[in-house]
Amino acid sequence: MANYYYKGRETNGKTVSGTMEANSRNEVVTALRRQDIFPIEITHENEKRKDINLSVGTKKVSVKDLSVMCRQFSTIIKAGISVIECIDILKRQTENKKLTEALESIYEEVQTGVTLSESFRKFPKIFPELLVNMVAAGEVTGQLDAIMERMAEHYEKEHKITVKLKGALVYPKILISVSSLVIAVLLTVVLPGFVTMFQGFNVPLPGPTKALLAAGDFIKSYWWLLIIIAGIGFLFMQRSLNTAEGRLKYDDIKLKLPVFGKVNKQVATTRFARSLSTMLNSGITIIEAMEMVSRVIGNNSVSKQIDDSMEKIKRGEGIAGPLEDTKLFPPMLISMIQIGEETGSLNELLDTTANFYDDEIDYAIESMIALINPMILLVMAVIVGGIVMAVALPMFDMYNHLSF
């Protein structure tokens, strides 16, 4: 026999906890229920809580992992298998170690009578609030299989958007990195070599050459200081982004950037339309769905504007008018919402609109790449051209000096 730590709730709602000697968790559950105690948590004395060190040395749970899990969950439930057996199957075949450990903990808790949504809620860094609330809705309506299938489609489309955005930035990042390395080599290695040759011929160095030479010397002598400054700047930015005010300003800037702003707005529009459609299809009320969308949209500035419109929506002004007042969403989305409210087909029109903006994101990303890459090349060409000119000017002076 072993000691088990338990936490439970009595019929009057009072939370109780303690230890019990038993042969298994099931024996503890049986004993607690005989005492009219609903078990919430049961942990072996030698067992660490599985949700404490899930982030150490393990791969992060991605949107793709969630989409695969939801798709498998839906398929298994549709086959007539119970939720407990479903979780047992998933935890044994899930490749992501962090997700596996979470599912193992959830498996144990569901066996004690805890609902699936409550178990998911204990892992906020793994299971998003949207998924938790949708699972709760599925448990109430008895449509958990349909909910999971809908969430699988939702996260599959989210994954496609993420891949598109990351893929669009790969080439610019490589271009900037290689160009920066080339510039650093020109300043610290190539330019000083030419300067030594010019000094041997007693050729006076022009101002631009002296300035670039000083910059190269500074990089060679104080490279460690530049790394420290960059590190401090990064930490300061991270600390600022961890505050509500700093994150709000950052997200607001993302929407107003000349090239990236359009893409960010379309991503926000797609997420809003798809998330709202998914929740309305699951039987969640408009008010609850709007409040939930505000928390999962992924941009604090957009969330704030949705929150600001909620008072009007709660007063019965509909959704289209208050959202139009934010000046955030495109006219097409506003028009589709207005038509959906009038015809009673809001969820279907939102889903259609989300699919439309999925294609629009592709075009916006292509346009962004078409603008960004030439701009980067132009900037780098100007910088490298300036360095070349700094080398060429003394060469002309040396030629004139030798000719004379």
Secondary structure as GFF3:
##gff-version 3
##sequence-region A 1 404
A	DSSP	beta_strand	2	10	.	.	.	ID=ss1
A	DSSP	beta_strand	15	22	.	.	.	ID=ss2
A	DSSP	alpha_helix	25	34	.	.	.	ID=ss3
A	DSSP	beta_strand	37	44	.	.	.	ID=ss4
A	DSSP	alpha_helix	63	78	.	.	.	ID=ss5
A	DSSP	alpha_helix	83	93	.	.	.	ID=ss6
A	DSSP	alpha_helix	97	111	.	.	.	ID=ss7
A	DSSP	alpha_helix	116	121	.	.	.	ID=ss8
A	DSSP	alpha_helix	129	141	.	.	.	ID=ss9
A	DSSP	alpha_helix	144	185	.	.	.	ID=ss10
A	DSSP	pi_helix	186	190	.	.	.	ID=ss11
A	DSSP	alpha_helix	191	200	.	.	.	ID=ss12
A	DSSP	alpha_helix	207	221	.	.	.	ID=ss13
A	DSSP	alpha_helix	223	241	.	.	.	ID=ss14
A	DSSP	alpha_helix	244	256	.	.	.	ID=ss15
A	DSSP	alpha_helix	260	281	.	.	.	ID=ss16
A	DSSP	alpha_helix	286	296	.	.	.	ID=ss17
A	DSSP	alpha_helix	300	314	.	.	.	ID=ss18
A	DSSP	alpha_helix	320	325	.	.	.	ID=ss19
A	DSSP	alpha_helix	331	343	.	.	.	ID=ss20
A	DSSP	alpha_helix	346	403	.	.	.	ID=ss21
###
